[in-house]
Amino acid sequence: MIRAFILATLASGAAMASATAFAQAPGTVGAGVSANGLTQFKDERTGKVWTPENVSKDNQTLQQQAATPQTPADKAFDPNSQTVGTQVVVQRPRGSLMGTVPITAGPTVPVMVIDSPWLQAVPQQNWLSVLYVTNNSANVVEGVVGCTFTNGGRPVQDTRVVLQPSGPGERWGFPVYGPPVTTFVDRVTCRPLSPG
């Protein structure tokens, strides 16, 4: 794909070179034809001169790099290269009361609502997510939430979060820990398991 783009650029550059050849100072490399008759193109930002010959060499270099073993950091960009057995973890985090909300549970409003959790890597420790859980009912709720940490759609850790009881209309924040940061994670999704 890169080669096709560069070759197309070279071809359009060659067409422009004939119209602008007189505007270039002697010795300036731009789009045009080299001494050996090959079409060439100079990248103005990097100064690199591309020809059909070195484009194919760069492509060979990329293929050689693809064949070399990847470092763990490279695997973050290729989720299929990470092989991790899915762990099932139970957590009982201590929550922080964030405040209260009006009691709205009913036929169209669930008893417990979870806001979209965010995901953060704690350097040299674990992935961390914070759940914001709201009890919309007039009763005390003891909820359980299921969170799945994934990389490229593949689960790497399933977590059952047993929440401390929340009173009527209370909104809580709960920390949920994922796998170590040496395991790559790009998303966490959480859903109430009970009550619904």
C-alpha positions as YAML, in Angstrom:
chain: A
units: angstrom
residues:
- id: 1
  name: MET
  ca: [0.00, 0.00, 0.00]
- id: 2
  name: ILE
  ca: [2.83, 2.40, 0.92]
- id: 3
  name: ARG
  ca: [4.69, 1.40, -2.21]
- id: 4
  name: ALA
  ca: [1.62, 2.02, -4.41]
- id: 5
  name: PHE
  ca: [1.15, 5.45, -2.82]
- id: 6
  name: ILE
  ca: [4.78, 6.40, -3.33]
- id: 7
  name: LEU
  ca: [4.81, 5.13, -6.91]
- id: 8
  name: ALA
  ca: [1.62, 7.11, -7.63]
- id: 9
  name: THR
  ca: [3.23, 10.15, -6.05]
- id: 10
  name: LEU
  ca: [6.35, 9.57, -8.13]
- id: 11
  name: ALA
  ca: [4.27, 9.38, -11.29]
- id: 12
  name: SER
  ca: [2.38, 12.58, -10.46]
- id: 13
  name: GLY
  ca: [5.66, 14.18, -9.38]
- id: 14
  name: ALA
  ca: [7.19, 13.29, -12.74]
- id: 15
  name: ALA
  ca: [4.29, 14.94, -14.54]
- id: 16
  name: MET
  ca: [4.74, 18.10, -12.45]
- id: 17
  name: ALA
  ca: [8.50, 18.06, -12.93]
- id: 18
  name: SER
  ca: [8.19, 18.71, -16.62]
- id: 19
  name: ALA
  ca: [6.14, 21.83, -15.88]
- id: 20
  name: THR
  ca: [8.45, 23.11, -13.15]
- id: 21
  name: ALA
  ca: [11.88, 21.92, -14.24]
- id: 22
  name: PHE
  ca: [13.02, 25.43, -15.18]
- id: 23
  name: ALA
  ca: [11.92, 26.87, -11.82]
- id: 24
  name: GLN
  ca: [14.33, 24.66, -9.87]
- id: 25
  name: ALA
  ca: [17.82, 25.86, -9.10]
- id: 26
  name: PRO
  ca: [20.67, 23.71, -10.40]
- id: 27
  name: GLY
  ca: [21.45, 20.82, -8.04]
- id: 28
  name: THR
  ca: [18.05, 20.95, -6.30]
- id: 29
  name: VAL
  ca: [16.40, 17.56, -5.94]
- id: 30
  name: GLY
  ca: [12.63, 17.60, -6.35]
- id: 31
  name: ALA
  ca: [10.24, 15.51, -8.35]
- id: 32
  name: GLY
  ca: [11.84, 14.50, -11.60]
- id: 33
  name: VAL
  ca: [14.09, 11.98, -13.30]
- id: 34
  name: SER
  ca: [17.45, 10.97, -11.84]
- id: 35
  name: ALA
  ca: [20.70, 10.51, -13.83]
- id: 36
  name: ASN
  ca: [20.02, 6.78, -14.24]
- id: 37
  name: GLY
  ca: [16.57, 7.49, -15.74]
- id: 38
  name: LEU
  ca: [14.50, 6.54, -12.68]
- id: 39
  name: THR
  ca: [11.63, 8.73, -11.52]
- id: 40
  name: GLN
  ca: [12.37, 10.25, -8.12]
- id: 41
  name: PHE
  ca: [10.57, 12.25, -5.47]
- id: 42
  name: LYS
  ca: [12.00, 14.25, -2.55]
- id: 43
  name: ASP
  ca: [10.07, 14.34, 0.69]
- id: 44
  name: GLU
  ca: [10.29, 18.02, 1.69]
- id: 45
  name: ARG
  ca: [9.93, 17.26, 5.40]
- id: 46
  name: THR
  ca: [12.54, 14.53, 5.77]
- id: 47
  name: GLY
  ca: [14.71, 15.28, 2.75]
- id: 48
  name: LYS
  ca: [14.63, 11.62, 1.71]
- id: 49
  name: VAL
  ca: [14.69, 11.01, -2.03]
- id: 50
  name: TRP
  ca: [12.37, 8.17, -3.08]
- id: 51
  name: THR
  ca: [12.93, 6.16, -6.23]
- id: 52
  name: PRO
  ca: [11.30, 2.90, -7.33]
- id: 53
  name: GLU
  ca: [14.56, 1.19, -6.33]
- id: 54
  name: ASN
  ca: [14.70, 2.33, -2.69]
- id: 55
  name: VAL
  ca: [10.92, 2.05, -2.21]
- id: 56
  name: SER
  ca: [11.17, -1.68, -2.80]
- id: 57
  name: LYS
  ca: [14.21, -1.87, -0.50]
- id: 58
  name: ASP
  ca: [12.27, -0.15, 2.26]
- id: 59
  name: ASN
  ca: [9.45, -2.63, 1.71]
- id: 60
  name: GLN
  ca: [11.94, -5.51, 2.08]
- id: 61
  name: THR
  ca: [13.21, -3.94, 5.32]
- id: 62
  name: LEU
  ca: [9.63, -3.79, 6.66]
- id: 63
  name: GLN
  ca: [9.11, -7.45, 5.76]
- id: 64
  name: GLN
  ca: [12.35, -8.38, 7.56]
- id: 65
  name: GLN
  ca: [11.26, -6.41, 10.63]
- id: 66
  name: ALA
  ca: [7.89, -8.18, 10.59]
- id: 67
  name: ALA
  ca: [9.69, -11.54, 10.71]
- id: 68
  name: THR
  ca: [11.75, -10.59, 13.79]
- id: 69
  name: PRO
  ca: [10.45, -11.40, 17.29]
- id: 70
  name: GLN
  ca: [8.33, -8.68, 18.89]
- id: 71
  name: THR
  ca: [8.94, -7.09, 22.25]
- id: 72
  name: PRO
  ca: [6.09, -7.06, 24.78]
- id: 73
  name: ALA
  ca: [5.47, -3.38, 23.96]
- id: 74
  name: ASP
  ca: [4.92, -4.28, 20.29]
- id: 75
  name: LYS
  ca: [2.19, -6.72, 21.26]
- id: 76
  name: ALA
  ca: [-0.02, -3.83, 22.39]
- id: 77
  name: PHE
  ca: [-0.43, -2.95, 18.73]
- id: 78
  name: ASP
  ca: [-1.22, -6.54, 17.72]
- id: 79
  name: PRO
  ca: [-3.76, -7.97, 20.17]
- id: 80
  name: ASN
  ca: [-3.68, -11.36, 18.42]
- id: 81
  name: SER
  ca: [-0.03, -11.85, 19.40]
- id: 82
  name: GLN
  ca: [-0.83, -11.76, 23.14]
- id: 83
  name: THR
  ca: [-1.82, -15.11, 24.58]
- id: 84
  name: VAL
  ca: [-3.21, -14.82, 28.09]
- id: 85
  name: GLY
  ca: [-5.47, -17.24, 29.90]
- id: 86
  name: THR
  ca: [-8.57, -15.47, 31.17]
- id: 87
  name: GLN
  ca: [-8.43, -15.04, 34.93]
- id: 88
  name: VAL
  ca: [-11.56, -14.89, 37.08]
- id: 89
  name: VAL
  ca: [-11.11, -12.60, 40.07]
- id: 90
  name: VAL
  ca: [-13.46, -11.65, 42.93]
- id: 91
  name: GLN
  ca: [-12.97, -8.22, 44.50]
- id: 92
  name: ARG
  ca: [-14.66, -6.53, 47.45]
- id: 93
  name: PRO
  ca: [-13.52, -2.92, 47.11]
- id: 94
  name: ARG
  ca: [-14.12, -0.24, 49.70]
- id: 95
  name: GLY
  ca: [-16.23, 2.46, 48.08]
- id: 96
  name: SER
  ca: [-16.44, 6.21, 48.48]
- id: 97
  name: LEU
  ca: [-19.84, 7.84, 48.90]
- id: 98
  name: MET
  ca: [-20.16, 10.48, 46.17]
- id: 99
  name: GLY
  ca: [-23.57, 11.86, 47.16]
- id: 100
  name: THR
  ca: [-27.26, 11.12, 46.74]
- id: 101
  name: VAL
  ca: [-29.68, 11.30, 43.82]
- id: 102
  name: PRO
  ca: [-33.47, 11.37, 43.58]
- id: 103
  name: ILE
  ca: [-35.11, 7.96, 43.88]
- id: 104
  name: THR
  ca: [-36.37, 7.12, 40.39]
- id: 105
  name: ALA
  ca: [-36.47, 3.30, 40.19]
- id: 106
  name: GLY
  ca: [-39.55, 1.99, 38.46]
- id: 107
  name: PRO
  ca: [-40.74, 0.18, 35.35]
- id: 108
  name: THR
  ca: [-38.40, 2.10, 33.05]
- id: 109
  name: VAL
  ca: [-35.53, 2.92, 35.46]
- id: 110
  name: PRO
  ca: [-33.34, 0.12, 36.83]
- id: 111
  name: VAL
  ca: [-32.66, -0.27, 40.54]
- id: 112
  name: MET
  ca: [-28.89, 0.06, 40.02]
- id: 113
  name: VAL
  ca: [-27.09, 2.04, 37.31]
- id: 114
  name: ILE
  ca: [-23.39, 1.94, 36.41]
- id: 115
  name: ASP
  ca: [-21.73, 4.86, 34.66]
- id: 116
  name: SER
  ca: [-19.22, 4.02, 31.95]
- id: 117
  name: PRO
  ca: [-16.00, 3.13, 33.75]
- id: 118
  name: TRP
  ca: [-12.71, 4.64, 32.67]
- id: 119
  name: LEU
  ca: [-9.45, 2.71, 32.35]
- id: 120
  name: GLN
  ca: [-5.99, 3.70, 33.52]
- id: 121
  name: ALA
  ca: [-2.64, 1.94, 33.88]
- id: 122
  name: VAL
  ca: [-0.95, 2.35, 37.25]
- id: 123
  name: PRO
  ca: [2.78, 2.20, 36.34]
- id: 124
  name: GLN
  ca: [4.45, -1.07, 37.37]
- id: 125
  name: GLN
  ca: [1.23, -2.25, 39.03]
- id: 126
  name: ASN
  ca: [-2.22, -3.05, 37.63]
- id: 127
  name: TRP
  ca: [-4.85, -1.65, 35.32]
- id: 128
  name: LEU
  ca: [-7.37, 0.40, 37.30]
- id: 129
  name: SER
  ca: [-10.97, 1.27, 36.63]
- id: 130
  name: VAL
  ca: [-13.40, 3.25, 38.78]
- id: 131
  name: LEU
  ca: [-17.08, 2.35, 38.76]
- id: 132
  name: TYR
  ca: [-19.73, 4.87, 39.68]
- id: 133
  name: VAL
  ca: [-22.78, 2.98, 40.90]
- id: 134
  name: THR
  ca: [-26.11, 4.63, 41.70]
- id: 135
  name: ASN
  ca: [-28.89, 3.05, 43.76]
- id: 136
  name: ASN
  ca: [-32.11, 4.43, 42.24]
- id: 137
  name: SER
  ca: [-34.36, 2.63, 44.70]
- id: 138
  name: ALA
  ca: [-35.75, 3.42, 48.17]
- id: 139
  name: ASN
  ca: [-34.17, 0.20, 49.54]
- id: 140
  name: VAL
  ca: [-30.66, -0.78, 50.61]
- id: 141
  name: VAL
  ca: [-28.98, -2.56, 47.70]
- id: 142
  name: GLU
  ca: [-26.14, -5.07, 47.88]
- id: 143
  name: GLY
  ca: [-25.02, -5.31, 44.28]
- id: 144
  name: VAL
  ca: [-22.63, -7.46, 42.31]
- id: 145
  name: VAL
  ca: [-21.04, -6.14, 39.12]
- id: 146
  name: GLY
  ca: [-19.23, -8.11, 36.43]
- id: 147
  name: CYS
  ca: [-16.31, -6.36, 34.69]
- id: 148
  name: THR
  ca: [-14.36, -7.77, 31.76]
- id: 149
  name: PHE
  ca: [-10.94, -6.41, 30.84]
- id: 150
  name: THR
  ca: [-10.19, -7.04, 27.16]
- id: 151
  name: ASN
  ca: [-7.48, -6.48, 24.57]
- id: 152
  name: GLY
  ca: [-8.64, -6.34, 20.96]
- id: 153
  name: GLY
  ca: [-11.96, -7.89, 21.97]
- id: 154
  name: ARG
  ca: [-10.30, -10.83, 23.74]
- id: 155
  name: PRO
  ca: [-10.97, -11.16, 27.48]
- id: 156
  name: VAL
  ca: [-7.89, -11.16, 29.71]
- id: 157
  name: GLN
  ca: [-9.61, -10.89, 33.10]
- id: 158
  name: ASP
  ca: [-13.19, -11.38, 34.33]
- id: 159
  name: THR
  ca: [-13.85, -9.66, 37.63]
- id: 160
  name: ARG
  ca: [-16.80, -10.09, 39.98]
- id: 161
  name: VAL
  ca: [-17.10, -6.97, 42.11]
- id: 162
  name: VAL
  ca: [-19.06, -7.46, 45.32]
- id: 163
  name: LEU
  ca: [-20.22, -3.98, 46.32]
- id: 164
  name: GLN
  ca: [-20.78, -2.82, 49.87]
- id: 165
  name: PRO
  ca: [-24.43, -2.02, 50.68]
- id: 166
  name: SER
  ca: [-25.68, 1.30, 49.35]
- id: 167
  name: GLY
  ca: [-28.58, 3.17, 50.89]
- id: 168
  name: PRO
  ca: [-31.57, 4.70, 49.09]
- id: 169
  name: GLY
  ca: [-30.47, 7.10, 46.35]
- id: 170
  name: GLU
  ca: [-26.77, 6.78, 47.17]
- id: 171
  name: ARG
  ca: [-24.08, 7.12, 44.50]
- id: 172
  name: TRP
  ca: [-20.77, 5.37, 45.15]
- id: 173
  name: GLY
  ca: [-17.37, 5.16, 43.48]
- id: 174
  name: PHE
  ca: [-15.55, 1.81, 43.61]
- id: 175
  name: PRO
  ca: [-11.99, 1.05, 42.44]
- id: 176
  name: VAL
  ca: [-11.70, -2.13, 40.38]
- id: 177
  name: TYR
  ca: [-8.28, -3.60, 39.60]
- id: 178
  name: GLY
  ca: [-7.51, -5.39, 36.38]
- id: 179
  name: PRO
  ca: [-4.53, -7.54, 35.43]
- id: 180
  name: PRO
  ca: [-0.91, -6.36, 35.79]
- id: 181
  name: VAL
  ca: [0.14, -3.70, 33.27]
- id: 182
  name: THR
  ca: [2.41, -6.28, 31.62]
- id: 183
  name: THR
  ca: [-0.84, -7.68, 30.18]
- id: 184
  name: PHE
  ca: [-2.17, -5.33, 27.53]
- id: 185
  name: VAL
  ca: [-5.73, -4.06, 28.00]
- id: 186
  name: ASP
  ca: [-7.61, -1.62, 25.76]
- id: 187
  name: ARG
  ca: [-11.11, -1.71, 27.26]
- id: 188
  name: VAL
  ca: [-13.14, -2.58, 30.33]
- id: 189
  name: THR
  ca: [-16.88, -3.21, 30.23]
- id: 190
  name: CYS
  ca: [-19.01, -3.60, 33.33]
- id: 191
  name: ARG
  ca: [-22.60, -4.75, 33.83]
- id: 192
  name: PRO
  ca: [-24.76, -5.32, 36.91]
- id: 193
  name: LEU
  ca: [-25.18, -8.98, 37.79]
- id: 194
  name: SER
  ca: [-27.51, -8.30, 40.72]
- id: 195
  name: PRO
  ca: [-29.74, -6.46, 41.27]
- id: 196
  name: GLY
  ca: [-30.70, -5.55, 37.69]
...
